[in-house]
Amino acid sequence: MSGDKPVPEPPTFPGRSWLLPSALLDADHDPENGHPGRPPKRTARDWVVDFTCFLLAVFIGLLGVETVRSEPDLPQAFAVVDQVLGALACAAVWLRRRWPVGLAVAMVPVCFVSNTAGGAGLVALFTLTVHRPFRHVAWVAGASVALIPLFFWLRPDPEVSYPWAVFLAALLTAAIVGWGMFVRSKRQLMLSFRDRARRAETEAALRAEQAQRLAREDIAREMHDVLAHRLTLLSVHAGALEFRPDAPQAEIARAAGVIRESAHEALQDLREIIGVLRAGEPDDADRPQPTLAALDTLVSESREAGMKVVLDHDVTDRAAVPAAVGRTAYRIAQECLTNARKHAPGAEVTVTVSGAPGDGLTVSVRNPPPSGEVPPVPGSGQGLIGLTERATLAGGRLDHGPDQDGGFGVRAWLPWG
């Protein structure tokens, strides 16, 4: 009986926690269709185990037949009833999986009346102990043990004394209960291990999914910060060529050169990001990431595009600025210049960078309100959100909003030292 069918593995449901192992041991459910109250389909192994339990009950019942025949004062009719009840009890062993509690309860009075039903009663008690909580086992086993002295008082064993017969029967009942509890505990332990393994796999999958999501967000933020600046330059100069077809040849050539250079830089930046998606190419490592030292170049590009930019760089030792902090400051200034070019064309933009080791690095970008009416430009507002996230990830903070005079300002603080 120790080879009884293992309890089916708990089904998984998205967004729900698994059942406890004890609940799985106590539940009559179909692991294939999930309908409660339906017995699981027997496998070949289940049939072997059930047939073994049936043969064991029959074997013990046959031993009981010899005991019944050796009772001198037992009426013949009662002996026949004893054997009939024993045969029915052995046949009922096949129902032990479906109704473990009902079968065990029914076996208590049957075993009190029939000596040949003892084997079936032991199998039913073992099944109850394995599949149901101890409170059910305590009632059934307690009732069985309480009836043992009365049973041997009414039907004494001709070969064993009364005290020994009561002791051995009680000991056998306790052994069956102990064996069943051991099997149940072992199954609960295995189910707990499986549950922990499933939880560990699920948590690992969630962590991997979160890492992928963060990586996608970081790549999307990088693409926005890098490409928005280049494409805005393209849009400004292409618009100038469109609305001023009669411009001087030198100005048209300069605008075309800026468009060509911006398109080339945009393609290089896009190639760099795609290289990250492809786990990096050899050429990608040769291209350095922008730092605070590249801020002068960024301002020069904006001035060449026709912007009025004032740079107030108060950091004397720029090489001492950590690369990650400098890159974050560069991206903040780049996005702010892009937004100013789109939403406040013609306005003078002031970029202020100050700080020292231990005090942090402060980047401030401000522009006054634009003169005249500004045509609507496409924008989703994700740039400032991305800047806030970038500053937060770097351990700093970022504030932005309109000024009292109608202008707009962005101020970021980044840790340094």
DODRENTI-123849 format. One record per residue (C-alpha): x negated, y negated, z; residue number from 1. Coordinates in steps of 0.2 Angstrom, whole numbers. Example, Ala and Ser with C-alpha at 12.3 -4.5 7.8 and 13.67 -1.06 7.14 Angstrom:
DODRENTI-123849
+-------+-------+-------+-----+
!     u !     v !     w !   n !
+-------+-------+-------+-----+
!   -62 !    22 !    39 !   1 !
!   -68 !     5 !    36 !   2 !
+-------+-------+-------+-----+
This chain:
DODRENTI-123849
+-------+-------+-------+-----+
!     u !     v !     w !   n !
+-------+-------+-------+-----+
!     0 !     0 !     0 !   1 !
!   -15 !   -11 !     1 !   2 !
!   -15 !   -11 !   -18 !   3 !
!     1 !   -21 !   -18 !   4 !
!     4 !   -33 !   -32 !   5 !
!    -6 !   -50 !   -29 !   6 !
!     6 !   -65 !   -28 !   7 !
!     7 !   -74 !   -44 !   8 !
!    -3 !   -90 !   -46 !   9 !
!     6 !  -106 !   -43 !  10 !
!    13 !  -115 !   -58 !  11 !
!     6 !  -132 !   -62 !  12 !
!    18 !  -147 !   -65 !  13 !
!    11 !  -164 !   -72 !  14 !
!    11 !  -177 !   -58 !  15 !
!    16 !  -164 !   -44 !  16 !
!     6 !  -156 !   -31 !  17 !
!     5 !  -137 !   -30 !  18 !
!    15 !  -127 !   -17 !  19 !
!     6 !  -121 !    -2 !  20 !
!     0 !  -103 !    -2 !  21 !
!    12 !   -98 !    12 !  22 !
!    26 !  -104 !     2 !  23 !
!    21 !   -94 !   -13 !  24 !
!    20 !   -78 !    -3 !  25 !
!    37 !   -82 !     4 !  26 !
!    46 !   -86 !   -12 !  27 !
!    55 !   -74 !   -24 !  28 !
!    51 !   -83 !   -41 !  29 !
!    48 !   -78 !   -59 !  30 !
!    31 !   -84 !   -64 !  31 !
!    36 !   -84 !   -82 !  32 !
!    52 !   -94 !   -82 !  33 !
!    51 !  -102 !   -65 !  34 !
!    69 !   -97 !   -60 !  35 !
!    70 !   -94 !   -41 !  36 !
!    79 !   -79 !   -35 !  37 !
!    74 !   -68 !   -50 !  38 !
!    61 !   -54 !   -47 !  39 !
!    45 !   -55 !   -57 !  40 !
!    43 !   -42 !   -70 !  41 !
!    33 !   -27 !   -65 !  42 !
!    17 !   -24 !   -73 !  43 !
!     9 !    -7 !   -76 !  44 !
!    -1 !    -9 !   -60 !  45 !
!    15 !   -14 !   -50 !  46 !
!    23 !     2 !   -56 !  47 !
!     8 !    12 !   -50 !  48 !
!     9 !     4 !   -33 !  49 !
!    28 !     5 !   -31 !  50 !
!    27 !    24 !   -36 !  51 !
!    13 !    27 !   -23 !  52 !
!    23 !    18 !    -9 !  53 !
!    38 !    29 !   -14 !  54 !
!    27 !    45 !   -14 !  55 !
!    21 !    40 !     3 !  56 !
!    38 !    37 !    10 !  57 !
!    43 !    54 !     3 !  58 !
!    28 !    63 !    10 !  59 !
!    31 !    56 !    28 !  60 !
!    50 !    60 !    26 !  61 !
!    45 !    79 !    22 !  62 !
!    35 !    79 !    38 !  63 !
!    51 !    73 !    47 !  64 !
!    61 !    87 !    39 !  65 !
!    50 !    99 !    48 !  66 !
!    52 !    90 !    64 !  67 !
!    71 !    90 !    62 !  68 !
!    71 !   109 !    59 !  69 !
!    61 !   112 !    75 !  70 !
!    74 !   103 !    85 !  71 !
!    84 !   117 !    94 !  72 !
!    99 !   107 !   100 !  73 !
!   102 !    97 !    84 !  74 !
!   118 !   101 !    75 !  75 !
!   117 !   107 !    57 !  76 !
!   128 !    93 !    51 !  77 !
!   118 !    80 !    59 !  78 !
!   102 !    87 !    52 !  79 !
!   110 !    86 !    34 !  80 !
!   115 !    68 !    37 !  81 !
!    97 !    64 !    43 !  82 !
!    90 !    71 !    27 !  83 !
!   103 !    62 !    16 !  84 !
!    99 !    46 !    24 !  85 !
!    80 !    49 !    23 !  86 !
!    82 !    52 !     4 !  87 !
!    92 !    36 !     2 !  88 !
!    79 !    27 !    12 !  89 !
!    65 !    33 !     1 !  90 !
!    75 !    28 !   -15 !  91 !
!    78 !    11 !    -7 !  92 !
!    59 !     8 !    -7 !  93 !
!    60 !     3 !   -25 !  94 !
!    70 !   -13 !   -19 !  95 !
!    56 !   -18 !    -7 !  96 !
!    50 !   -32 !   -19 !  97 !
!    67 !   -39 !   -22 !  98 !
!    74 !   -39 !    -4 !  99 !
!    60 !   -37 !     9 ! 100 !
!    70 !   -44 !    23 ! 101 !
!    86 !   -35 !    20 ! 102 !
!    78 !   -19 !    17 ! 103 !
!    67 !   -20 !    33 ! 104 !
!    83 !   -25 !    43 ! 105 !
!    93 !   -11 !    36 ! 106 !
!    79 !     2 !    40 ! 107 !
!    80 !    -2 !    59 ! 108 !
!    97 !     7 !    62 ! 109 !
!    93 !    20 !    48 ! 110 !
!    77 !    25 !    56 ! 111 !
!    85 !    26 !    73 ! 112 !
!    97 !    39 !    66 ! 113 !
!    86 !    48 !    53 ! 114 !
!    70 !    55 !    57 ! 115 !
!    66 !    58 !    39 ! 116 !
!    68 !    39 !    35 ! 117 !
!    52 !    35 !    45 ! 118 !
!    41 !    33 !    30 ! 119 !
!    53 !    22 !    21 ! 120 !
!    54 !    11 !    37 ! 121 !
!    35 !     9 !    38 ! 122 !
!    34 !     4 !    20 ! 123 !
!    48 !    -9 !    22 ! 124 !
!    40 !   -16 !    38 ! 125 !
!    23 !   -17 !    29 ! 126 !
!    31 !   -26 !    14 ! 127 !
!    41 !   -38 !    26 ! 128 !
!    24 !   -42 !    35 ! 129 !
!    15 !   -46 !    18 ! 130 !
!    29 !   -57 !    10 ! 131 !
!    38 !   -66 !    24 ! 132 !
!    33 !   -77 !    39 ! 133 !
!    29 !   -69 !    56 ! 134 !
!    46 !   -74 !    63 ! 135 !
!    55 !   -62 !    52 ! 136 !
!    42 !   -48 !    57 ! 137 !
!    43 !   -52 !    75 ! 138 !
!    62 !   -49 !    75 ! 139 !
!    62 !   -33 !    65 ! 140 !
!    46 !   -25 !    73 ! 141 !
!    52 !   -30 !    90 ! 142 !
!    69 !   -22 !    87 ! 143 !
!    60 !    -6 !    81 ! 144 !
!    48 !    -5 !    96 ! 145 !
!    63 !    -8 !   108 ! 146 !
!    73 !     7 !   100 ! 147 !
!    58 !    19 !   101 ! 148 !
!    60 !    24 !   119 ! 149 !
!    79 !    27 !   117 ! 150 !
!    75 !    37 !   101 ! 151 !
!    63 !    49 !   109 ! 152 !
!    75 !    50 !   124 ! 153 !
!    89 !    56 !   113 ! 154 !
!    78 !    66 !   101 ! 155 !
!    63 !    72 !   110 ! 156 !
!    48 !    79 !   100 ! 157 !
!    46 !    97 !   104 ! 158 !
!    27 !    97 !   102 ! 159 !
!    22 !    80 !   110 ! 160 !
!    27 !    73 !   127 ! 161 !
!    39 !    59 !   129 ! 162 !
!    26 !    46 !   135 ! 163 !
!    14 !    50 !   121 ! 164 !
!    27 !    50 !   108 ! 165 !
!    33 !    33 !   113 ! 166 !
!    15 !    27 !   113 ! 167 !
!    10 !    34 !    97 ! 168 !
!    26 !    27 !    88 ! 169 !
!    23 !    10 !    95 ! 170 !
!     5 !    10 !    91 ! 171 !
!     9 !    15 !    73 ! 172 !
!    21 !     1 !    71 ! 173 !
!     9 !   -11 !    78 ! 174 !
!    -4 !    -5 !    66 ! 175 !
!     7 !    -7 !    51 ! 176 !
!    11 !   -25 !    56 ! 177 !
!    -7 !   -29 !    59 ! 178 !
!   -12 !   -21 !    42 ! 179 !
!     2 !   -31 !    34 ! 180 !
!    -4 !   -48 !    42 ! 181 !
!   -22 !   -44 !    37 ! 182 !
!   -16 !   -42 !    18 ! 183 !
!    -6 !   -58 !    19 ! 184 !
!   -20 !   -68 !    27 ! 185 !
!   -32 !   -62 !    13 ! 186 !
!   -19 !   -67 !     0 ! 187 !
!   -16 !   -84 !     7 ! 188 !
!   -35 !   -86 !     8 ! 189 !
!   -37 !   -82 !   -11 ! 190 !
!   -22 !   -93 !   -15 ! 191 !
!   -30 !  -107 !    -5 ! 192 !
!   -47 !  -104 !   -15 ! 193 !
!   -37 !  -105 !   -31 ! 194 !
!   -28 !  -120 !   -26 ! 195 !
!   -44 !  -129 !   -21 ! 196 !
!   -52 !  -124 !   -38 ! 197 !
!   -37 !  -131 !   -47 ! 198 !
!   -38 !  -147 !   -37 ! 199 !
!   -57 !  -149 !   -40 ! 200 !
!   -54 !  -146 !   -59 ! 201 !
!   -40 !  -158 !   -59 ! 202 !
!   -50 !  -171 !   -50 ! 203 !
!   -65 !  -169 !   -61 ! 204 !
!   -54 !  -171 !   -76 ! 205 !
!   -47 !  -187 !   -69 ! 206 !
!   -64 !  -193 !   -65 ! 207 !
!   -70 !  -190 !   -83 ! 208 !
!   -54 !  -198 !   -90 ! 209 !
!   -57 !  -213 !   -79 ! 210 !
!   -75 !  -214 !   -85 ! 211 !
!   -70 !  -213 !  -103 ! 212 !
!   -56 !  -227 !  -100 ! 213 !
!   -69 !  -238 !   -92 ! 214 !
!   -81 !  -235 !  -106 ! 215 !
!   -68 !  -239 !  -119 ! 216 !
!   -64 !  -255 !  -109 ! 217 !
!   -82 !  -260 !  -108 ! 218 !
!   -84 !  -257 !  -126 ! 219 !
!   -69 !  -267 !  -131 ! 220 !
!   -74 !  -281 !  -119 ! 221 !
!   -91 !  -281 !  -128 ! 222 !
!   -84 !  -281 !  -145 ! 223 !
!   -73 !  -296 !  -140 ! 224 !
!   -87 !  -306 !  -133 ! 225 !
!   -99 !  -302 !  -147 ! 226 !
!   -88 !  -303 !  -162 ! 227 !
!   -77 !  -317 !  -157 ! 228 !
!   -91 !  -330 !  -157 ! 229 !
!   -97 !  -325 !  -175 ! 230 !
!   -80 !  -323 !  -182 ! 231 !
!   -75 !  -340 !  -176 ! 232 !
!   -90 !  -348 !  -185 ! 233 !
!   -84 !  -339 !  -200 ! 234 !
!   -66 !  -346 !  -198 ! 235 !
!   -72 !  -364 !  -195 ! 236 !
!   -83 !  -365 !  -210 ! 237 !
!   -72 !  -356 !  -222 ! 238 !
!   -58 !  -368 !  -217 ! 239 !
!   -69 !  -382 !  -220 ! 240 !
!   -73 !  -376 !  -238 ! 241 !
!   -54 !  -373 !  -240 ! 242 !
!   -48 !  -390 !  -235 ! 243 !
!   -63 !  -400 !  -243 ! 244 !
!   -66 !  -393 !  -260 ! 245 !
!   -73 !  -410 !  -265 ! 246 !
!   -87 !  -410 !  -251 ! 247 !
!  -105 !  -413 !  -256 ! 248 !
!  -114 !  -399 !  -264 ! 249 !
!  -127 !  -399 !  -249 ! 250 !
!  -113 !  -398 !  -236 ! 251 !
!  -105 !  -384 !  -246 ! 252 !
!  -122 !  -375 !  -247 ! 253 !
!  -125 !  -377 !  -228 ! 254 !
!  -107 !  -370 !  -224 ! 255 !
!  -110 !  -356 !  -236 ! 256 !
!  -127 !  -352 !  -227 ! 257 !
!  -119 !  -352 !  -210 ! 258 !
!  -105 !  -341 !  -216 ! 259 !
!  -118 !  -329 !  -223 ! 260 !
!  -129 !  -329 !  -208 ! 261 !
!  -114 !  -327 !  -196 ! 262 !
!  -107 !  -312 !  -206 ! 263 !
!  -124 !  -304 !  -206 ! 264 !
!  -125 !  -307 !  -187 ! 265 !
!  -107 !  -300 !  -185 ! 266 !
!  -112 !  -284 !  -194 ! 267 !
!  -127 !  -282 !  -184 ! 268 !
!  -118 !  -284 !  -168 ! 269 !
!  -104 !  -272 !  -174 ! 270 !
!  -118 !  -259 !  -179 ! 271 !
!  -125 !  -261 !  -162 ! 272 !
!  -108 !  -257 !  -153 ! 273 !
!  -104 !  -242 !  -165 ! 274 !
!  -122 !  -236 !  -161 ! 275 !
!  -116 !  -235 !  -142 ! 276 !
!  -101 !  -225 !  -147 ! 277 !
!  -112 !  -213 !  -156 ! 278 !
!  -123 !  -211 !  -141 ! 279 !
!  -136 !  -223 !  -148 ! 280 !
!  -147 !  -223 !  -163 ! 281 !
!  -165 !  -225 !  -163 ! 282 !
!  -164 !  -243 !  -171 ! 283 !
!  -152 !  -249 !  -158 ! 284 !
!  -165 !  -248 !  -144 ! 285 !
!  -176 !  -260 !  -154 ! 286 !
!  -163 !  -274 !  -153 ! 287 !
!  -164 !  -283 !  -136 ! 288 !
!  -149 !  -288 !  -127 ! 289 !
!  -146 !  -306 !  -125 ! 290 !
!  -151 !  -314 !  -108 ! 291 !
!  -151 !  -331 !  -101 ! 292 !
!  -166 !  -336 !  -112 ! 293 !
!  -155 !  -334 !  -127 ! 294 !
!  -143 !  -348 !  -121 ! 295 !
!  -153 !  -361 !  -131 ! 296 !
!  -151 !  -351 !  -147 ! 297 !
!  -132 !  -350 !  -144 ! 298 !
!  -130 !  -368 !  -141 ! 299 !
!  -140 !  -372 !  -157 ! 300 !
!  -129 !  -360 !  -167 ! 301 !
!  -114 !  -369 !  -160 ! 302 !
!  -121 !  -386 !  -165 ! 303 !
!  -125 !  -381 !  -182 ! 304 !
!  -107 !  -376 !  -184 ! 305 !
!  -102 !  -393 !  -180 ! 306 !
!   -99 !  -393 !  -162 ! 307 !
!  -104 !  -406 !  -149 ! 308 !
!  -113 !  -396 !  -135 ! 309 !
!  -122 !  -404 !  -121 ! 310 !
!  -133 !  -391 !  -112 ! 311 !
!  -139 !  -395 !   -94 ! 312 !
!  -151 !  -381 !   -89 ! 313 !
!  -157 !  -383 !   -71 ! 314 !
!  -165 !  -366 !   -70 ! 315 !
!  -184 !  -368 !   -71 ! 316 !
!  -190 !  -350 !   -70 ! 317 !
!  -178 !  -342 !   -82 ! 318 !
!  -189 !  -326 !   -83 ! 319 !
!  -185 !  -323 !   -65 ! 320 !
!  -166 !  -321 !   -68 ! 321 !
!  -162 !  -303 !   -68 ! 322 !
!  -157 !  -296 !   -85 ! 323 !
!  -140 !  -291 !   -80 ! 324 !
!  -136 !  -307 !   -72 ! 325 !
!  -143 !  -317 !   -87 ! 326 !
!  -133 !  -307 !  -100 ! 327 !
!  -117 !  -310 !   -90 ! 328 !
!  -120 !  -328 !   -90 ! 329 !
!  -124 !  -328 !  -108 ! 330 !
!  -108 !  -319 !  -112 ! 331 !
!   -98 !  -331 !  -101 ! 332 !
!  -105 !  -346 !  -110 ! 333 !
!  -103 !  -338 !  -127 ! 334 !
!   -84 !  -335 !  -124 ! 335 !
!   -81 !  -352 !  -117 ! 336 !
!   -89 !  -360 !  -133 ! 337 !
!   -79 !  -349 !  -144 ! 338 !
!   -63 !  -354 !  -135 ! 339 !
!   -68 !  -373 !  -135 ! 340 !
!   -71 !  -371 !  -154 ! 341 !
!   -53 !  -364 !  -157 ! 342 !
!   -43 !  -374 !  -144 ! 343 !
!   -52 !  -391 !  -143 ! 344 !
!   -60 !  -394 !  -160 ! 345 !
!   -71 !  -409 !  -160 ! 346 !
!   -72 !  -411 !  -142 ! 347 !
!   -89 !  -412 !  -133 ! 348 !
!   -92 !  -397 !  -123 ! 349 !
!  -104 !  -397 !  -107 ! 350 !
!  -113 !  -382 !  -102 ! 351 !
!  -121 !  -382 !   -85 ! 352 !
!  -132 !  -368 !   -78 ! 353 !
!  -140 !  -370 !   -61 ! 354 !
!  -146 !  -359 !   -47 ! 355 !
!  -160 !  -351 !   -38 ! 356 !
!  -165 !  -334 !   -30 ! 357 !
!  -154 !  -332 !   -15 ! 358 !
!  -141 !  -345 !   -19 ! 359 !
!  -135 !  -337 !   -35 ! 360 !
!  -132 !  -342 !   -53 ! 361 !
!  -118 !  -354 !   -57 ! 362 !
!  -112 !  -356 !   -75 ! 363 !
!  -100 !  -371 !   -79 ! 364 !
!   -92 !  -375 !   -95 ! 365 !
!   -80 !  -389 !   -98 ! 366 !
!   -72 !  -398 !  -112 ! 367 !
!   -61 !  -414 !  -112 ! 368 !
!   -44 !  -413 !  -121 ! 369 !
!   -44 !  -413 !  -140 ! 370 !
!   -41 !  -428 !  -149 ! 371 !
!   -25 !  -427 !  -160 ! 372 !
!   -14 !  -412 !  -163 ! 373 !
!   -22 !  -395 !  -163 ! 374 !
!   -15 !  -382 !  -175 ! 375 !
!   -10 !  -366 !  -166 ! 376 !
!   -23 !  -352 !  -167 ! 377 !
!   -21 !  -334 !  -163 ! 378 !
!   -26 !  -328 !  -146 ! 379 !
!   -21 !  -315 !  -133 ! 380 !
!   -29 !  -322 !  -118 ! 381 !
!   -39 !  -307 !  -116 ! 382 !
!   -56 !  -317 !  -117 ! 383 !
!   -54 !  -325 !  -100 ! 384 !
!   -47 !  -309 !   -92 ! 385 !
!   -63 !  -300 !   -99 ! 386 !
!   -74 !  -314 !   -92 ! 387 !
!   -66 !  -312 !   -75 ! 388 !
!   -68 !  -293 !   -75 ! 389 !
!   -86 !  -295 !   -81 ! 390 !
!   -90 !  -307 !   -67 ! 391 !
!   -82 !  -296 !   -54 ! 392 !
!   -92 !  -281 !   -60 ! 393 !
!  -108 !  -291 !   -58 ! 394 !
!  -103 !  -295 !   -40 ! 395 !
!   -98 !  -313 !   -43 ! 396 !
!   -82 !  -323 !   -46 ! 397 !
!   -75 !  -334 !   -60 ! 398 !
!   -62 !  -348 !   -59 ! 399 !
!   -54 !  -356 !   -74 ! 400 !
!   -40 !  -368 !   -78 ! 401 !
!   -35 !  -385 !   -84 ! 402 !
!   -42 !  -401 !   -77 ! 403 !
!   -32 !  -416 !   -71 ! 404 !
!   -37 !  -426 !   -87 ! 405 !
!   -30 !  -412 !   -98 ! 406 !
!   -47 !  -404 !  -102 ! 407 !
!   -51 !  -386 !   -97 ! 408 !
!   -65 !  -379 !   -87 ! 409 !
!   -73 !  -362 !   -82 ! 410 !
!   -84 !  -360 !   -67 ! 411 !
!   -93 !  -344 !   -63 ! 412 !
!  -104 !  -339 !   -49 ! 413 !
!  -116 !  -323 !   -51 ! 414 !
!  -127 !  -316 !   -37 ! 415 !
!  -146 !  -318 !   -39 ! 416 !
!  -158 !  -311 !   -27 ! 417 !
+-------+-------+-------+-----+
